[in-house]
């Protein structure tokens, strides 16, 4: 997993507003609905962690949590920041969007 410098800075800002004990969680989210529902990678702020099933990673002091099974399936996840799109999570560094 990689978190670009711009993304680390922006996510730290979000965590500062979130409060103590929080971290960034990388997860799969369902978008759309019905027959057009899709799974998409994204991030959210969280404070509850399952130590048995979650992996805690730290990037220059930024705590990032991901389910162990998701990390095993997609080890090349990249988190970047784009001025227009905000935080962008892609499954490979080949899809870099960050400035």
C-alpha positions in Angstrom: 0.0 0.0 0.0 1.1 3.5 -0.7 -0.2 6.9 0.6 1.1 9.8 -1.4 2.5 12.9 0.5 -0.5 15.1 -0.6 -2.9 12.5 0.6 -1.1 12.1 3.9 -1.3 15.8 4.5 -5.0 16.0 3.6 -6.0 13.0 5.6 -4.1 14.4 8.6 -6.3 17.5 8.4 -9.4 15.4 8.3 -8.2 13.3 11.3 -7.4 16.5 13.3 -11.0 17.6 12.9 -12.3 14.1 13.7 -10.7 13.9 17.2 -8.5 11.7 19.2 -8.3 8.0 18.6 -9.3 8.1 15.0 -7.7 6.5 12.0 -8.2 6.2 8.2 -9.9 3.0 7.1 -9.5 1.7 3.6 -12.6 -0.4 2.6 -14.8 -1.6 -0.2 -18.0 0.4 -0.6 -21.1 -0.4 -2.6 -22.1 2.4 -5.0 -25.3 2.6 -7.1 -28.0 0.2 -6.4 -30.1 -2.7 -7.8 -28.6 -4.4 -10.8 -26.1 -1.5 -11.3 -24.4 -1.8 -7.8 -20.6 -1.7 -7.9 -17.9 -2.3 -5.4 -15.5 0.7 -5.1 -12.4 1.2 -2.9 -12.5 4.3 -0.7 -11.5 5.7 2.7 -13.4 6.8 5.7 -12.5 7.9 9.2 -13.1 5.4 12.0 -12.2 4.7 15.6 -13.3 1.0 16.0 -10.8 -1.6 15.0 -11.0 -5.4 15.1 -7.4 -6.4 16.1 -7.9 -10.0 14.8 -9.1 -9.0 11.3 -7.7 -5.5 10.8 -4.2 -4.6 9.8 -2.8 -1.3 11.2 -0.3 0.5 9.0 1.4 3.8 9.7 2.6 6.2 7.0 4.7 9.1 8.5 2.6 8.9 11.6 -0.8 8.6 9.7 -2.6 5.5 11.0 -4.3 3.6 8.3 -6.4 0.4 8.9 -7.4 -2.2 6.3 -9.0 -5.6 6.6 -6.2 -8.2 6.4 -8.1 -10.1 3.7 -8.5 -7.0 1.6 -4.8 -6.1 2.0 -3.9 -9.7 0.9 -6.1 -9.5 -2.1 -5.0 -6.0 -3.2 -1.6 -5.3 -1.8 -0.8 -2.5 -4.4 -3.5 0.0 -3.2 -2.6 3.6 -3.6 -4.2 6.5 -1.8 -3.7 9.8 -3.5 -5.2 13.4 -3.4 -6.5 15.1 -6.5 -7.6 18.8 -6.3 -10.8 18.0 -8.3 -11.6 14.5 -7.1 -10.4 14.7 -3.5 -9.0 11.5 -2.0 -8.6 8.8 -4.7 -8.1 5.2 -3.9 -6.9 2.9 -6.8 -5.9 -0.7 -6.9 -2.5 -0.1 -8.4 0.1 2.5 -8.5 -0.3 2.4 -12.3 -3.5 4.4 -11.8 -1.9 7.3 -10.0 -4.1 10.4 -10.0 -2.3 12.6 -7.4 -0.7 15.9 -8.2 
